[in-house]
């Protein structure tokens, strides 16, 4: 999918979730998983007041997911992203929210395959890093296999480096973004068929995947798998990825070790004026299923938001969780 083998497994771009603090935390769990930014619009990058391209060097391999439909604006942002050091650019053709539709990007672009191709071509003309696309299998009543193939063929014509397919269609009207992640039925077989019909296009699958066993099954048919909510809610799943999917011989760190490794980063960010809760919210699920998990979550939830909260809050929460007797290996 890119110059990195990491595309074999990736963590999905998730709005309000996969920010730079989340990605730094995830990188402590897996060296090889490919990480994505939240979707960032071209308007935010070109005209916003903040630095929407900021990331930590430790996050590589890292993909910037762009939202937009103006080829020129996307090309400008692609150049900026490459200069900043991103490893790949991904165009969002799958987000179904009303806000995205009003901006004429996201899943509604599936109905404009020529425009999507123009967007990809404009970016590929100005950068050397891979340019990829993330999409759905259809939108509204436009959900035939032929409809999907029309988009794929337009992407192939301009040399799109890879495609990530969320194996659900999106309803642009009538369902919320959350409902669009759950209600439209999954159709993995359609994605398998797409890969079989277009074997030359690197392709990954996303949607409803919860375990690495399931991921391995999908890898029998496709080049990569992408997990989203399951990784966020149960982040220690990432600690198994390097060994199980990449063949690494390293021993996974324990959950306690990961949190201790995170402490210097937290101190550094607090020194820059960051609010503790903005970092610790991503760690709430690290002890899922273990004794003390609830006490960990409660202590952070009740204290990380307080003025002046520092790493002592994290250390106190960590002390409430018994050290693990076994480490995944």
C-alpha angles and dihedrals in degrees: 000000000000140000086286125076084216090092086081085083127017140171111237123245105255123186113240090004115064098056123144093275092053092048093049089052092047091050089059087061099045130024095190108039113108112239128208132203121232111270107282119196122227089235092058092050096045101037108014122109096228132070101259094176098058118129141151118260090231090067097078131156085056132164124204111216111209128200117204146094104213107100093205094050091046090051091052091051092046091056091049091049093050091049090052091053106257114159098215143002122225124194115217111231095152113060110110103191121131091237091057093047091052088056091049097241138098122047095349087070088072086080090057105055092160092055091047089052090049090052093051092044091051091053095044090052092062106034137054097207120092119278114206138173133226116202147153128249092251148330130242109316091344095088107118121129088242090057090055092046091054090060093045093051091051089052093048090052092062097041101255106189098219145345129224112199124200099209095225130077119237127236105215092194128040101020129079120229088258092051090047088060092054116022107054105079121252116248108189092162091064091056091047089052091049091054091047091051094045103033093161093065116083106234137187130188130225135179135083096000110146109166140040088238088062089045091056090051091053090048088063086070106024142040098240147007129217125202124191126163095022092058092047094049095040104027096169087074084079091064089069097048100082094055100035101041105021101035094237116166095212123117113241116245117247118251091253091051091053092053091047089051088052095055097081089051091050091051091049093050093045087054088058091054098264119155112243095226091059088066104033095050088075092056100053094103098047094103096041111157095012131109109268095027093118092048089050092052094043096050093050093043093050098042114024092076095056119110111267094013110163141172091296086076090057093044091051091049091048091052089061092064118075114237111261116256093208132039121205109254 
